[in-house]
Amino acid sequence: MKEIAIYGVGGFGREVLTLIQDINRQRHEWKIIGFFDDGYPAGEMINGLPTLGGMSSLNKWDREISVAVAIGNPATKKKIVNNICNRNVLFPTLIHPSVQIGDDNYVQIGKGCIICAENLITTNIIIGDFVILNLACTTGHDTTLGDYSAFMPSVNISGEVNIGSEVYVGTGAKIINQINIGEQTIVGAGAVVTKDLPARCTAVGVPAKPIKQR
């Protein structure tokens, strides 16, 4: 069994723990050794597993270890990944056993992704590195999801959608077909995206409209 740790002990980190446990129920793949988090002292117990220290401890780890970076905020997650310089660290993609992928031959998934229970992914889809698809999302045909993007529970993405890097889409949002969303944009919970959104904006409402430009 391969050793794996989770970076981040927050709510999503503990949900990722249950995801890995569900994978192990299907096939004994992972030996879960604990959590890394800079906000917790080494040795504290979280959901039955020890904290192992923070970034400095991970960068000194002296054997091969897989790490799931369980951080929902795209910018924070990217910063953490960029600060991990230990060549012993691997970034596996974790896919819950309940996930349905329509055609494996035409779905490309990058490294370090976390795809939670009850996702549906159809065909001709490209998912970049370190993408989060939280519980019960749907991703339609001919869609591209950029690196470090994060999709909260029950997001529906129609076909022929192009989403840039570091995009955050809130719970229950819907994105209709043939939409482009620029990098680092935030889509609010429950929003319905019916028109293209520029980079680095915050968009909310039905239909979604930019309310803030960064």
DRENLO-957097 format. One record per residue: residue number from 0; chain; y, x negated, z negated of N, C-alpha, C, O in turn. Coordinates in Angstrom, 1 decimal. Layout:
N
- NUM;A;Y;X;Z;Y;X;Z;Y;X;Z;Y;X;Z
...
//
This chain:
214
- 0;A;-1.2;-0.8;0.0;0.0;0.0;0.0;1.2;-0.9;0.0;1.3;-1.9;-0.6
- 1;A;2.3;-0.4;0.7;3.5;-1.2;0.8;4.4;-0.8;-0.3;4.6;0.4;-0.6
- 2;A;5.1;-1.8;-0.9;6.1;-1.5;-2.0;7.3;-0.9;-1.4;7.9;-1.4;-0.4
- 3;A;7.9;0.1;-2.1;9.1;0.7;-1.6;9.9;1.0;-2.9;9.4;1.4;-3.9
- 4;A;11.3;0.9;-2.7;12.2;1.3;-3.7;13.3;2.1;-3.1;13.5;2.1;-1.9
- 5;A;14.0;2.9;-3.9;15.1;3.8;-3.5;16.4;3.2;-4.0;16.6;2.9;-5.1
- 6;A;17.3;3.1;-3.0;18.7;2.6;-3.5;19.5;3.9;-3.7;19.8;4.6;-2.8
- 7;A;19.9;4.1;-5.0;20.6;5.3;-5.4;19.8;6.2;-6.3;18.7;6.7;-5.8
- 8;A;20.3;6.5;-7.5;19.5;7.3;-8.4;20.1;8.7;-8.6;19.7;9.5;-9.4
- 9;A;21.1;9.0;-7.7;21.7;10.4;-7.7;20.7;11.4;-7.3;19.5;11.2;-7.1
- 10;A;21.2;12.7;-7.1;20.3;13.8;-6.8;19.6;13.5;-5.5;18.4;13.9;-5.4
- 11;A;20.2;13.0;-4.5;19.5;12.8;-3.2;18.4;11.7;-3.4;17.4;11.8;-2.8
- 12;A;18.7;10.7;-4.2;17.8;9.6;-4.4;16.5;10.2;-5.1;15.4;9.8;-4.7
- 13;A;16.7;11.1;-6.0;15.5;11.7;-6.6;14.7;12.7;-5.7;13.5;12.8;-5.8
- 14;A;15.5;13.3;-4.8;14.8;14.1;-3.7;14.0;13.2;-2.8;12.9;13.6;-2.3
- 15;A;14.6;12.0;-2.4;13.8;11.1;-1.6;12.6;10.6;-2.3;11.5;10.4;-1.6
- 16;A;12.6;10.5;-3.6;11.4;10.2;-4.3;10.3;11.2;-4.1;9.2;10.9;-3.8
- 17;A;10.7;12.5;-4.2;9.7;13.6;-3.9;9.2;13.5;-2.5;8.0;13.8;-2.2
- 18;A;10.1;13.2;-1.5;9.7;13.0;-0.1;8.6;12.0;0.0;7.5;12.2;0.7
- 19;A;8.8;10.8;-0.6;7.8;9.7;-0.5;6.5;10.2;-1.2;5.4;9.9;-0.7
- 20;A;6.6;10.9;-2.3;5.4;11.3;-3.0;4.6;12.3;-2.1;3.4;12.3;-2.1
- 21;A;5.4;13.2;-1.4;4.7;14.1;-0.5;4.0;13.3;0.7;2.9;13.7;1.1
- 22;A;4.6;12.3;1.2;3.9;11.4;2.2;2.7;10.9;1.6;1.6;10.8;2.3
- 23;A;2.7;10.4;0.4;1.5;9.8;-0.3;0.4;10.8;-0.5;-0.8;10.4;-0.5
- 24;A;0.8;12.0;-0.6;-0.3;13.1;-0.8;-1.1;13.2;0.5;-2.2;13.6;0.5
- 25;A;-0.4;13.0;1.7;-1.0;13.1;3.0;-1.8;11.8;3.3;-2.9;11.9;3.8
- 26;A;-1.2;10.7;3.0;-1.9;9.4;3.2;-1.3;8.4;2.2;-0.1;8.4;2.0
- 27;A;-2.1;7.6;1.6;-1.7;6.6;0.6;-1.0;5.4;1.2;-1.6;4.4;1.5
- 28;A;0.4;5.6;1.5;1.1;4.6;2.2;2.0;3.7;1.4;2.2;2.6;1.6
- 29;A;2.6;4.3;0.3;3.7;3.7;-0.4;3.3;3.5;-1.9;2.8;4.4;-2.5
- 30;A;3.7;2.3;-2.4;3.7;2.0;-3.8;5.1;2.1;-4.3;5.9;1.2;-4.0
- 31;A;5.5;3.1;-5.0;6.9;3.3;-5.4;7.2;2.5;-6.6;6.6;2.8;-7.7
- 32;A;8.1;1.6;-6.6;8.3;0.7;-7.7;9.6;1.0;-8.5;9.7;0.4;-9.6
- 33;A;10.5;1.8;-8.0;11.7;2.1;-8.8;12.9;2.3;-8.0;12.9;2.5;-6.7
- 34;A;14.0;2.3;-8.6;15.3;2.5;-8.0;16.2;1.2;-8.2;16.1;0.5;-9.2
- 35;A;17.1;1.0;-7.2;18.2;0.1;-7.3;19.5;0.9;-7.4;19.6;1.9;-6.6
- 36;A;20.4;0.5;-8.3;21.7;1.2;-8.4;22.6;0.4;-9.2;22.2;0.0;-10.3
- 37;A;23.8;0.1;-8.7;24.7;-0.7;-9.5;25.3;-0.1;-10.7;25.9;-0.7;-11.6
- 38;A;25.1;1.3;-10.8;25.7;2.0;-11.9;24.7;2.1;-13.1;25.1;2.8;-14.1
- 39;A;23.5;1.6;-13.0;22.5;1.7;-14.1;22.0;0.4;-14.5;21.7;-0.4;-13.6
- 40;A;21.8;0.2;-15.8;21.2;-1.1;-16.2;19.7;-1.2;-15.8;19.0;-0.2;-15.8
- 41;A;19.2;-2.4;-15.6;17.8;-2.6;-15.3;16.9;-2.1;-16.4;17.3;-2.4;-17.6
- 42;A;15.9;-1.4;-16.1;14.9;-1.0;-17.1;15.1;0.4;-17.6;14.2;1.0;-18.2
- 43;A;16.2;1.1;-17.2;16.4;2.5;-17.6;15.4;3.3;-16.7;15.2;3.1;-15.5
- 44;A;14.8;4.3;-17.3;13.8;5.2;-16.6;14.4;6.4;-16.0;15.2;7.1;-16.7
- 45;A;14.2;6.6;-14.8;14.7;7.8;-14.0;13.5;8.5;-13.4;12.8;7.9;-12.5
- 46;A;13.2;9.7;-13.8;12.1;10.5;-13.2;10.8;9.7;-13.2;10.0;9.7;-12.3
- 47;A;10.6;9.0;-14.3;9.3;8.2;-14.5;9.3;6.9;-13.8;8.2;6.2;-13.9
- 48;A;10.4;6.4;-13.2;10.4;5.1;-12.6;11.5;4.3;-13.1;12.6;4.8;-13.5
- 49;A;11.4;2.9;-13.2;12.4;2.1;-13.7;13.5;1.8;-12.7;13.3;1.8;-11.5
- 50;A;14.7;1.6;-13.2;15.8;1.0;-12.4;15.6;-0.5;-12.4;15.1;-1.1;-13.4
- 51;A;15.8;-1.1;-11.3;15.5;-2.5;-11.0;16.7;-3.4;-10.9;16.6;-4.6;-10.6
- 52;A;17.9;-2.8;-11.2;19.1;-3.6;-11.1;19.9;-3.1;-9.9;19.7;-2.0;-9.3
- 53;A;21.0;-3.8;-9.6;21.9;-3.4;-8.5;21.7;-4.3;-7.2;20.6;-4.8;-7.0
- 54;A;22.8;-4.4;-6.5;22.8;-5.1;-5.2;22.4;-6.6;-5.4;21.6;-7.1;-4.6
- 55;A;22.9;-7.3;-6.5;22.5;-8.7;-6.7;21.0;-8.8;-6.9;20.4;-9.8;-6.5
- 56;A;20.4;-7.9;-7.7;19.0;-8.0;-7.9;18.2;-7.8;-6.7;17.2;-8.5;-6.4
- 57;A;18.6;-6.9;-5.8;17.9;-6.6;-4.6;18.0;-7.8;-3.6;17.1;-8.2;-3.0
- 58;A;19.2;-8.5;-3.6;19.4;-9.6;-2.7;18.6;-10.9;-3.2;18.5;-11.8;-2.5
- 59;A;18.2;-10.8;-4.5;17.4;-11.9;-5.0;15.9;-11.6;-5.0;15.1;-12.5;-5.4
- 60;A;15.5;-10.5;-4.5;14.1;-10.0;-4.5;13.2;-11.0;-3.7;13.6;-11.4;-2.6
- 61;A;12.1;-11.5;-4.3;11.4;-12.7;-3.8;10.2;-12.3;-3.0;9.4;-13.2;-2.6
- 62;A;10.0;-11.1;-2.6;8.9;-10.7;-1.8;9.3;-9.5;-0.9;10.3;-8.9;-1.1
- 63;A;8.4;-9.2;0.1;8.8;-8.1;1.0;8.8;-6.8;0.3;8.0;-6.5;-0.5
- 64;A;9.9;-6.0;0.6;10.1;-4.7;-0.1;10.8;-3.8;0.9;11.7;-4.2;1.6
- 65;A;10.3;-2.6;1.0;11.0;-1.5;1.8;12.0;-0.8;0.9;11.7;-0.6;-0.3
- 66;A;13.1;-0.5;1.5;14.1;0.2;0.7;14.6;1.4;1.5;15.0;1.3;2.7
- 67;A;14.6;2.6;0.8;15.2;3.8;1.3;16.6;3.9;0.7;16.8;4.1;-0.5
- 68;A;17.6;3.9;1.6;19.0;4.0;1.1;19.4;5.4;1.0;19.7;6.1;2.0
- 69;A;19.3;6.0;-0.2;19.5;7.4;-0.4;20.9;7.8;-0.8;21.2;8.2;-1.9
- 70;A;21.8;7.5;0.1;23.3;7.7;-0.1;23.7;8.7;1.0;23.6;8.4;2.2
- 71;A;24.3;9.8;0.6;24.8;10.8;1.5;26.0;10.5;2.3;26.2;10.9;3.4
- 72;A;27.0;9.8;1.6;28.2;9.5;2.3;28.1;8.4;3.3;27.6;7.3;3.0
- 73;A;28.4;8.7;4.6;28.1;7.7;5.7;28.8;6.4;5.5;28.1;5.3;5.6
- 74;A;30.0;6.4;5.1;30.8;5.1;4.9;30.2;4.3;3.8;30.1;3.1;3.9
- 75;A;29.9;4.9;2.7;29.3;4.2;1.5;28.0;3.7;1.9;27.6;2.5;1.5
- 76;A;27.2;4.5;2.6;25.8;4.0;3.0;25.9;2.8;3.9;25.2;1.8;3.7
- 77;A;26.8;2.8;4.9;27.0;1.7;5.8;27.4;0.4;5.0;26.9;-0.7;5.3
- 78;A;28.3;0.6;4.0;28.7;-0.6;3.3;27.6;-1.2;2.5;27.5;-2.4;2.4
- 79;A;26.8;-0.3;1.9;25.6;-0.8;1.1;24.7;-1.6;2.0;24.2;-2.7;1.7
- 80;A;24.3;-1.0;3.1;23.4;-1.6;4.1;23.9;-3.0;4.5;23.2;-4.0;4.6
- 81;A;25.2;-3.0;4.8;25.8;-4.3;5.3;25.8;-5.4;4.2;25.9;-6.6;4.5
- 82;A;25.8;-4.9;2.9;25.8;-5.9;1.8;24.4;-6.4;1.4;24.3;-7.3;0.6
- 83;A;23.4;-5.8;2.0;22.0;-6.2;1.7;21.7;-7.4;2.7;21.6;-7.2;3.9
- 84;A;21.6;-8.6;2.2;21.4;-9.8;3.0;20.1;-10.5;2.8;19.8;-11.5;3.4
- 85;A;19.2;-9.8;2.0;17.9;-10.4;1.8;17.0;-10.1;2.9;16.7;-9.0;3.3
- 86;A;16.4;-11.2;3.5;15.5;-11.0;4.6;14.2;-10.4;4.3;13.4;-10.0;5.1
- 87;A;13.9;-10.3;3.0;12.7;-9.6;2.5;12.8;-8.1;2.6;11.8;-7.4;2.4
- 88;A;14.0;-7.6;2.8;14.2;-6.1;2.7;14.0;-5.5;4.1;14.5;-6.0;5.1
- 89;A;13.1;-4.5;4.1;12.9;-3.7;5.3;13.4;-2.3;5.1;13.5;-1.8;4.0
- 90;A;13.8;-1.6;6.2;14.3;-0.3;6.1;13.4;0.7;6.9;13.6;0.8;8.1
- 91;A;12.5;1.3;6.2;11.6;2.2;7.0;12.2;3.5;7.2;13.2;3.9;6.5
- 92;A;11.8;4.2;8.2;12.2;5.6;8.5;11.1;6.5;7.8;9.9;6.3;7.9
- 93;A;11.6;7.4;6.9;10.8;8.3;6.2;10.9;9.7;6.7;11.9;10.3;6.8
- 94;A;9.7;10.3;7.1;9.7;11.6;7.7;8.7;12.5;6.9;7.5;12.1;6.7
- 95;A;9.2;13.6;6.3;8.4;14.4;5.5;7.2;15.0;6.4;7.4;15.3;7.5
- 96;A;6.0;15.2;5.8;4.9;15.7;6.5;5.1;17.0;7.2;4.4;17.4;8.2
- 97;A;6.0;17.8;6.7;6.3;19.2;7.2;7.2;19.2;8.5;7.3;20.2;9.1
- 98;A;7.8;18.0;8.8;8.7;18.0;9.9;7.9;18.2;11.2;6.8;17.7;11.4
- 99;A;8.5;19.0;12.1;7.9;19.3;13.4;8.7;18.6;14.5;9.9;18.8;14.6
- 100;A;8.1;17.8;15.2;8.7;17.1;16.4;8.0;17.6;17.6;6.8;17.5;17.8
- 101;A;8.8;18.2;18.5;8.2;18.9;19.7;7.5;18.0;20.6;6.4;18.3;21.1
- 102;A;8.0;16.8;20.9;7.4;15.9;21.8;7.7;14.5;21.4;8.8;13.9;21.7
- 103;A;6.7;13.8;20.8;6.9;12.4;20.3;7.3;11.5;21.4;8.0;10.5;21.2
- 104;A;6.9;11.7;22.6;7.1;10.8;23.7;8.6;10.8;24.1;9.0;9.8;24.8
- 105;A;9.3;11.8;23.7;10.7;11.9;24.2;11.7;12.1;23.0;12.8;12.7;23.1
- 106;A;11.3;11.6;21.8;12.1;11.6;20.7;12.2;10.2;20.1;11.2;9.6;19.8
- 107;A;13.4;9.6;20.1;13.6;8.3;19.6;14.3;8.3;18.3;15.4;8.9;18.1
- 108;A;13.7;7.7;17.3;14.3;7.7;15.9;14.4;6.2;15.5;13.5;5.5;15.5
- 109;A;15.6;5.9;15.0;15.9;4.5;14.6;15.4;4.2;13.2;14.7;4.9;12.6
- 110;A;15.8;3.0;12.8;15.3;2.5;11.5;16.1;3.1;10.3;17.2;3.6;10.5
- 111;A;15.5;3.2;9.1;16.2;3.6;7.9;16.6;5.0;7.9;17.4;5.4;7.0
- 112;A;16.0;5.9;8.7;16.4;7.3;8.7;15.6;8.0;7.6;14.5;7.6;7.2
- 113;A;16.1;9.1;7.1;15.5;9.9;6.1;15.5;11.4;6.7;16.5;12.0;6.8
- 114;A;14.3;11.9;7.0;14.2;13.2;7.6;13.4;14.1;6.6;12.2;13.9;6.4
- 115;A;14.1;15.0;6.0;13.5;15.8;4.9;12.7;17.0;5.3;12.5;17.2;6.5
- 116;A;12.1;17.7;4.4;11.2;18.8;4.7;11.8;19.9;5.6;12.9;20.2;5.5
- 117;A;10.9;20.4;6.4;11.1;21.6;7.2;12.1;21.4;8.3;12.7;22.3;8.8
- 118;A;12.4;20.1;8.7;13.2;19.9;9.9;12.4;20.2;11.2;11.2;20.1;11.2
- 119;A;13.1;20.7;12.2;12.6;20.9;13.5;13.4;20.1;14.5;14.6;20.3;14.7
- 120;A;12.7;19.2;15.2;13.3;18.3;16.2;12.5;18.5;17.5;11.3;18.4;17.6
- 121;A;13.2;18.9;18.6;12.5;19.4;19.8;12.2;18.2;20.8;11.2;17.5;20.6
- 122;A;13.0;18.0;21.8;12.6;17.0;22.8;13.9;16.3;23.4;15.0;16.9;23.4
- 123;A;13.7;15.1;24.0;14.7;14.4;24.6;15.9;14.2;23.6;17.1;14.5;23.9
- 124;A;15.6;13.6;22.5;16.6;13.5;21.4;16.6;12.0;21.0;15.5;11.4;20.9
- 125;A;17.8;11.5;20.7;18.0;10.1;20.2;18.6;10.2;18.9;19.7;10.7;18.8
- 126;A;18.0;9.7;17.9;18.5;9.6;16.5;18.7;8.2;16.2;17.8;7.4;16.2
- 127;A;19.9;7.8;15.8;20.3;6.4;15.6;19.7;5.9;14.3;18.8;6.5;13.7
- 128;A;20.2;4.7;13.8;19.8;4.1;12.6;20.4;4.8;11.4;21.6;5.2;11.4
- 129;A;19.7;4.9;10.3;20.2;5.3;9.0;20.8;6.7;9.0;21.8;7.0;8.3
- 130;A;20.2;7.6;9.8;20.6;9.0;9.8;19.9;9.8;8.8;18.7;9.5;8.5
- 131;A;20.6;10.7;8.1;20.0;11.6;7.2;19.9;13.0;7.8;21.0;13.5;8.2
- 132;A;18.7;13.6;7.9;18.6;15.0;8.2;18.0;15.7;7.0;16.8;15.6;6.7
- 133;A;18.9;16.3;6.2;18.5;16.9;4.9;17.6;18.2;5.2;17.2;18.4;6.4
- 134;A;17.3;18.9;4.2;16.3;20.0;4.3;16.6;21.0;5.4;17.7;21.5;5.5
- 135;A;15.6;21.4;6.2;15.6;22.5;7.1;16.7;22.5;8.1;17.3;23.5;8.4
- 136;A;16.9;21.3;8.7;17.8;21.3;9.8;17.1;21.5;11.1;15.9;21.2;11.2
- 137;A;17.8;21.9;12.2;17.2;22.0;13.5;18.0;21.1;14.5;19.3;21.2;14.4
- 138;A;17.4;20.4;15.4;18.0;19.6;16.3;17.5;19.9;17.7;16.3;19.7;18.0
- 139;A;18.3;20.4;18.6;17.9;20.9;19.9;17.9;19.8;20.9;18.3;18.6;20.7
- 140;A;17.4;20.1;22.1;17.1;19.2;23.2;18.3;18.4;23.7;19.5;18.9;23.6
- 141;A;18.1;17.2;24.2;19.1;16.4;24.8;20.3;16.1;23.9;21.4;16.2;24.3
- 142;A;20.0;15.8;22.6;21.0;15.6;21.6;20.9;14.1;21.2;19.9;13.6;21.1
- 143;A;22.1;13.6;20.9;22.2;12.2;20.3;22.9;12.3;19.0;24.0;12.9;18.9
- 144;A;22.3;11.7;17.9;22.9;11.6;16.6;23.2;10.2;16.3;22.3;9.3;16.3
- 145;A;24.5;9.8;16.1;24.9;8.5;15.9;24.5;7.8;14.6;24.1;8.5;13.7
- 146;A;24.5;6.5;14.6;24.1;5.8;13.4;24.9;6.2;12.1;26.1;6.6;12.2
- 147;A;24.2;6.3;11.0;24.8;6.6;9.7;25.3;8.0;9.6;25.9;8.3;8.6
- 148;A;25.0;8.9;10.5;25.5;10.3;10.4;24.6;11.0;9.4;23.4;10.6;9.2
- 149;A;25.1;12.0;8.7;24.4;12.7;7.7;24.6;14.2;7.9;25.7;14.7;8.0
- 150;A;23.5;14.9;7.8;23.5;16.4;8.0;22.8;17.0;6.8;21.7;16.8;6.5
- 151;A;23.6;17.8;6.2;23.2;18.5;4.9;22.3;19.6;5.2;22.1;20.0;6.4
- 152;A;21.7;20.3;4.2;20.7;21.3;4.4;21.1;22.4;5.4;22.2;22.9;5.4
- 153;A;20.1;22.8;6.2;20.3;24.0;7.1;21.3;23.9;8.1;21.9;24.9;8.6
- 154;A;21.6;22.6;8.6;22.5;22.5;9.7;21.7;22.8;11.0;20.6;22.3;11.2
- 155;A;22.3;23.5;11.9;21.7;23.8;13.2;22.5;23.2;14.3;23.7;23.4;14.5
- 156;A;21.8;22.3;15.1;22.4;21.6;16.2;21.8;22.1;17.5;20.6;21.9;17.7
- 157;A;22.6;22.7;18.3;22.0;23.2;19.6;21.8;22.0;20.6;22.0;20.9;20.3
- 158;A;21.4;22.4;21.8;21.1;21.4;22.8;22.3;20.7;23.4;23.4;21.3;23.4
- 159;A;22.1;19.5;23.9;23.1;18.7;24.7;24.3;18.5;23.8;25.5;18.6;24.3
- 160;A;24.1;18.1;22.6;25.2;17.8;21.7;25.2;16.3;21.5;24.1;15.6;21.3
- 161;A;26.4;15.7;21.4;26.6;14.3;21.2;27.4;14.0;20.0;28.6;14.4;20.0
- 162;A;26.8;13.4;19.0;27.5;13.2;17.7;27.6;11.8;17.5;26.7;11.0;17.5
- 163;A;28.9;11.3;17.2;29.2;9.9;17.0;28.6;9.3;15.7;28.0;10.1;14.9
- 164;A;28.9;8.1;15.4;28.4;7.4;14.2;29.2;7.9;13.0;30.4;8.2;13.1
- 165;A;28.6;7.8;11.8;29.2;8.1;10.5;29.8;9.5;10.4;30.8;9.7;9.7
- 166;A;29.2;10.4;11.1;29.7;11.8;11.0;29.0;12.5;9.8;27.8;12.3;9.6
- 167;A;29.7;13.3;9.1;29.1;14.1;8.0;29.2;15.6;8.3;30.4;16.1;8.6
- 168;A;28.1;16.3;8.3;28.1;17.7;8.6;27.6;18.5;7.4;26.5;18.2;6.9
- 169;A;28.4;19.4;6.8;28.1;20.1;5.6;27.1;21.1;5.7;26.7;21.5;6.8
- 170;A;26.6;21.6;4.6;25.5;22.6;4.5;25.8;23.8;5.3;26.8;24.4;5.3
- 171;A;24.8;24.2;6.1;24.8;25.4;6.9;25.7;25.5;8.1;25.9;26.5;8.7
- 172;A;26.3;24.3;8.4;27.2;24.3;9.6;26.3;24.5;10.9;25.1;24.2;10.9
- 173;A;27.0;25.0;11.9;26.3;25.2;13.2;27.1;24.6;14.3;28.3;24.7;14.3
- 174;A;26.4;23.9;15.2;27.1;23.2;16.3;26.5;23.8;17.6;25.3;23.6;17.9
- 175;A;27.3;24.5;18.4;26.7;25.1;19.6;26.5;24.0;20.7;26.8;22.9;20.5
- 176;A;25.9;24.5;21.8;25.4;23.5;22.8;26.6;22.9;23.6;27.7;23.4;23.7
- 177;A;26.3;21.7;24.1;27.3;20.9;24.9;28.6;20.6;24.2;29.7;20.7;24.7
- 178;A;28.4;20.1;22.9;29.6;19.7;22.1;29.6;18.2;21.8;28.5;17.7;21.7
- 179;A;30.7;17.6;21.8;30.9;16.2;21.5;31.7;16.1;20.1;32.7;16.8;20.0
- 180;A;31.2;15.4;19.2;31.9;15.2;17.9;32.1;13.7;17.8;31.2;12.9;17.8
- 181;A;33.4;13.3;17.6;33.7;11.8;17.5;33.3;11.2;16.2;33.0;11.9;15.2
- 182;A;33.3;9.9;16.2;32.8;9.1;15.0;33.7;9.4;13.8;34.9;9.7;13.9
- 183;A;33.0;9.3;12.6;33.6;9.4;11.3;34.3;10.8;11.0;35.1;10.9;10.2
- 184;A;33.9;11.8;11.8;34.4;13.1;11.6;33.6;13.9;10.5;32.4;13.6;10.3
- 185;A;34.3;14.7;9.8;33.6;15.6;8.7;33.7;17.0;9.2;34.8;17.5;9.5
- 186;A;32.6;17.7;9.1;32.5;19.1;9.5;32.1;19.8;8.2;31.1;19.5;7.5
- 187;A;33.0;20.8;7.8;32.8;21.5;6.5;31.6;22.4;6.5;31.1;22.8;7.5
- 188;A;31.1;22.7;5.3;30.0;23.5;5.1;30.3;24.9;5.7;31.4;25.5;5.5
- 189;A;29.3;25.4;6.4;29.4;26.8;7.0;30.2;26.9;8.2;30.4;27.9;8.8
- 190;A;30.8;25.7;8.7;31.6;25.8;9.9;30.8;26.0;11.1;29.6;25.8;11.1
- 191;A;31.4;26.6;12.1;30.7;26.8;13.4;31.6;26.1;14.5;32.7;26.4;14.8
- 192;A;31.0;25.0;15.0;31.7;24.1;16.0;31.4;24.7;17.4;30.3;24.6;17.9
- 193;A;32.5;25.2;18.0;32.4;25.8;19.3;33.2;24.9;20.4;33.1;25.2;21.6
- 194;A;34.0;23.9;19.9;34.7;23.1;20.8;34.6;21.6;20.4;34.3;21.4;19.2
- 195;A;34.8;20.7;21.3;34.7;19.3;20.9;35.6;18.9;19.8;36.7;19.5;19.6
- 196;A;35.2;18.0;18.9;36.0;17.5;17.8;36.3;16.0;18.0;35.5;15.3;18.4
- 197;A;37.6;15.6;17.8;37.9;14.2;17.9;37.4;13.3;16.8;36.9;13.9;15.8
- 198;A;37.5;12.1;17.0;37.0;11.1;15.9;37.9;11.2;14.7;39.1;11.6;14.8
- 199;A;37.4;10.9;13.5;38.1;10.8;12.3;38.9;12.0;11.9;40.1;11.8;11.4
- 200;A;38.4;13.2;12.1;39.1;14.4;11.7;38.2;15.1;10.7;37.0;14.8;10.6
- 201;A;38.8;16.1;9.9;38.1;17.0;9.1;38.2;18.4;9.7;39.4;18.8;9.9
- 202;A;37.1;19.1;10.0;37.2;20.4;10.6;36.4;21.4;9.8;35.3;21.1;9.3
- 203;A;37.0;22.6;9.6;36.4;23.6;8.8;36.6;25.0;9.5;37.5;25.1;10.4
- 204;A;35.8;26.0;9.1;36.1;27.3;9.5;35.2;27.8;10.6;34.4;27.1;11.2
- 205;A;35.4;29.1;11.0;34.6;29.8;12.0;35.6;30.4;13.0;36.2;31.5;12.6
- 206;A;35.9;29.9;14.2;35.3;28.6;14.6;36.0;27.4;13.9;37.1;27.5;13.4
- 207;A;35.3;26.3;14.0;35.8;25.1;13.3;37.1;24.5;14.0;37.1;24.4;15.2
- 208;A;38.1;24.3;13.1;39.3;23.7;13.6;39.7;22.5;12.8;39.5;22.5;11.5
- 209;A;40.2;21.4;13.4;40.7;20.3;12.6;41.8;20.6;11.7;42.8;21.3;12.1
- 210;A;41.7;20.2;10.4;42.8;20.5;9.5;43.4;19.1;9.0;44.4;19.1;8.3
- 211;A;42.7;18.0;9.3;43.2;16.7;8.8;42.7;15.7;9.8;41.6;15.7;10.3
- 212;A;43.6;14.7;10.1;43.3;13.6;11.0;43.5;12.3;10.2;44.5;12.1;9.6
- 213;A;42.4;11.4;10.2;42.5;10.2;9.5;42.8;9.0;10.4;42.9;7.9;10.0
//
